[in-house]
Amino acid sequence: MAQATDRLWGARFKSGPSAALAALSRCPDRYFRLTPYDLAGSRAHAHELQRAGLLDEQETRSMVEALDTIGEDFRAGRVAPTLDDEDVHTFIERLLTERLGALGGKLRAGRSRNDQTANDLRLFLRDHVRTLAVEVLALQQALVDQAEQHVQSICPGFTHLQQAQPIVFAHHLLAHAQAMLRDVQRLVDWDARTSLSPLGAAAMAGSAIARQPQQSAREMGYSGVCENSIDAVASRDHVAEFLFVASMLGINISRLAEEFCLWSSRQFRWVALDDAYATGSSIMPQKKNPDIAELARGKAGRLIGNLTGLLSTLKSLPLSYNRDLSEDKNGVLDSVDTLLLVLPAMAGMVATMTVNVEELRRQAPLGFTLATEVADWLAVRGVPFKEAHEITGALVKACEAGDLELWEASPALLAEIDPRLTPDVRDCLTLEAAIAARSGWGGTAPEQVREQIARLKVALEAQRQWAAEYAGLRLS
């Protein structure tokens, strides 16, 4: 008679695993966070076994009730995995058999750890991308709220970290919000591709028992079932894609964080951080440091590392399932946790900052940021832009030599540089005129910025609806 084992494998082995193998094979403790998602898949599978005739109605009811109780006990801390529980699947089967006896062992029929683990991570991710989206939306909302206060606040815009042209501060803030809008759009697109259940694929060839996976897929909130059983258990491109989106989000957060490091410096003096969102120095009492921004900037490297680590793992794996794939959860759990730390802190920092509007305006024309207005003024009057560019450059050179601003150039100096530079050019050499001139779609003119804010609010509300309407398991 075969020797019983608490493991999900090993009946054909003459001895148990070595201590070294057991230590290497056991999943990290943090993987047991997937327990509620494995329970959800197990409930769906119990109903599938009833449809297949392996469980009767009463057995199914007892099975589902036991799974529900295990979930409640796990959340309350009344049950926990032991060192002998190799993974979340072993942990749940142990508890089931302790509570239901032989009936608990029936649940394993028609499925494999291969399709179970693939399903657990999909359910975890589909739940958590909604939570991440909500946190990104909170950061976007903080940017929008600040932008609404600064539609008329003029500041210098930059290229190459050199002052370039005047813009309104709202326009700069909204540029970051637009990038994060695309990050959530990527999560929405990702979810459309990931909303397919791998349950029913079993080890890799499909199940001879669970042959109506469409119904269990609907029960778990999926839109369908994976088309190919090998692909269902072997693919992790949806995990890599999530880690890319997380990395891209981390990079966009990092770019915003870098701006705050600059803006809050004594050199810029654009914003003051609220005391609750800044730190001091252990040796220099006067310091007020933008640690949230610096920490967020540093976390971007971690997010990128999680992506590259998984891609390296996937690179040469043959089909179908290989244990290498158990590494998929490391980067996912770390990336989710990292973003859930960073996003609320960044949102709070943005929402509570104070903007030095007077300093923004003082700096806006410095560095001859109105020079393009001269070139445009000439071009509108028929001067080829190549010539207009050269004439404007000569004017800047002359003003630099005379320690003058562009609007301080006398009629004589303008005529000396080029007769076509009449005194009327000074009408366009104001910050308000430069801003108002950029009134095309997407420009920095206040009316365009207000319209951009209105459109962005509509887009954000649509993303909130998407996050709220998820039909699957929500725990995060």
Number of C-alpha atoms within 10 A of each C-alpha: 3 6 9 8 10 14 17 16 9 14 13 8 9 8 8 12 12 9 9 8 10 14 14 11 14 15 18 13 13 11 16 17 13 19 22 24 26 24 20 21 23 23 24 20 28 26 23 25 23 17 17 16 11 19 19 14 13 10 17 21 16 16 24 20 13 19 25 16 12 22 21 14 13 16 13 10 9 10 14 16 18 10 13 14 19 21 24 26 22 18 21 22 21 21 18 21 17 13 15 15 12 11 16 21 14 18 22 16 16 22 22 20 17 23 25 25 24 22 23 22 20 23 26 23 22 25 21 20 21 24 19 22 22 20 20 26 22 19 25 26 19 20 22 24 16 21 23 17 12 19 21 21 20 27 26 23 19 14 8 6 7 11 18 20 23 26 29 27 25 26 30 17 21 21 13 18 26 14 16 22 20 14 21 25 16 19 20 19 11 18 20 13 10 24 20 22 28 30 35 31 30 24 22 21 15 22 19 13 17 24 17 16 21 18 17 24 24 17 19 21 17 24 17 17 23 21 12 13 21 20 17 28 31 21 17 18 13 15 22 21 17 24 24 18 22 28 25 20 24 28 20 19 26 21 16 20 24 16 13 23 18 15 19 20 16 10 8 15 15 21 21 19 21 17 13 9 19 16 15 14 10 7 7 8 8 8 12 18 18 24 15 20 25 15 15 25 22 15 22 24 14 17 27 20 16 22 23 17 16 23 18 10 14 20 8 8 15 9 12 16 19 13 9 11 19 16 14 21 19 15 22 23 19 15 25 19 13 18 23 16 14 20 22 15 18 23 19 17 24 26 20 16 17 15 20 15 17 13 15 21 20 12 17 24 24 15 16 19 23 24 21 18 22 22 22 17 20 22 16 11 10 10 16 12 15 10 13 24 19 12 21 22 17 15 22 20 13 18 18 14 9 10 10 15 17 24 17 12 18 14 15 13 17 20 14 12 15 15 11 15 22 15 15 10 18 18 12 18 22 16 21 16 14 21 19 18 13 16 15 11 12 12 18 27 23 23 17 19 24 17 13 18 21 12 11 19 15 11 14 20 12 12 20 16 11 14 21 13 9 14 14 18 16 16 10 11
